[in-house]
Amino acid sequence: MKLEIITPDESIYTGEVMLVQLPGLDGSFEILNNHAPLVSILKEGQIKIKTPEKQEKFFDIKGGVIEVLKNKVLILAE
């Protein structure tokens, strides 16, 4: 699935991923390929992604919003 993480200043990640783990308001949750459509609020914490090459990357955020639609994940983060 395609992931895009955008802050007010820059786009910090764009690319294909296998997994996205996020800090939701009610707890941590994960997005996998073919996930149902979703819009959710994110709290302060860390986004973890796993690339198709099995690399793990981490991004610290202060909060934000996520939208999942048709294997595209868009995160607007602070």
C-alpha positions in Angstrom: 0.0 0.0 0.0 1.1 3.6 -0.5 1.9 5.8 2.5 2.3 9.5 2.6 3.2 11.4 5.9 2.9 15.1 5.6 3.7 17.8 8.2 3.0 21.6 7.9 6.6 22.1 6.8 7.4 19.1 4.6 6.5 15.6 3.3 8.5 13.3 5.6 7.7 10.0 3.9 6.3 8.8 0.6 6.5 5.2 -0.5 5.2 1.7 -0.4 4.8 0.0 3.0 3.6 -3.4 4.3 2.5 -2.1 7.8 1.8 1.2 9.6 1.5 1.3 13.4 0.0 4.4 14.9 -0.8 6.1 18.2 -4.6 6.5 18.2 -6.5 8.4 20.9 -7.9 5.1 22.3 -4.6 3.2 21.9 -2.2 1.9 19.3 -3.5 0.4 16.1 -2.1 -1.0 12.8 -3.0 -0.6 9.2 -2.2 -3.5 6.8 -2.8 -4.0 3.1 -6.5 -3.9 2.0 -7.6 -2.2 5.2 -11.2 -1.0 5.3 -11.7 2.8 4.8 -10.9 4.8 7.9 -10.5 8.3 9.2 -9.0 8.7 12.8 -7.3 11.2 15.1 -3.8 10.5 16.2 -2.2 11.5 19.5 1.4 12.3 20.4 3.6 9.3 19.9 5.5 7.3 17.3 4.6 6.0 13.8 6.2 2.7 12.9 6.3 1.6 9.3 7.6 -1.6 7.7 8.8 -1.4 4.1 8.5 -4.2 1.6 12.3 -4.8 2.2 11.4 -5.5 5.8 13.1 -2.3 7.1 11.4 -0.6 10.1 11.3 3.2 10.3 10.0 5.4 13.0 8.6 9.0 13.0 7.8 11.0 16.1 4.6 13.0 15.9 2.7 15.4 18.2 -0.7 14.4 16.8 -2.6 14.4 13.6 -5.2 12.7 11.4 -5.1 9.6 9.3 -7.2 8.6 6.2 -7.1 5.1 4.7 -8.8 4.6 1.3 -8.2 2.1 -1.4 -4.7 1.0 -0.2 -3.6 4.6 0.2 -2.7 5.9 3.7 -2.5 9.7 4.2 -1.2 11.0 7.5 -1.4 14.7 8.3 0.9 15.0 11.3 2.2 17.8 13.6 
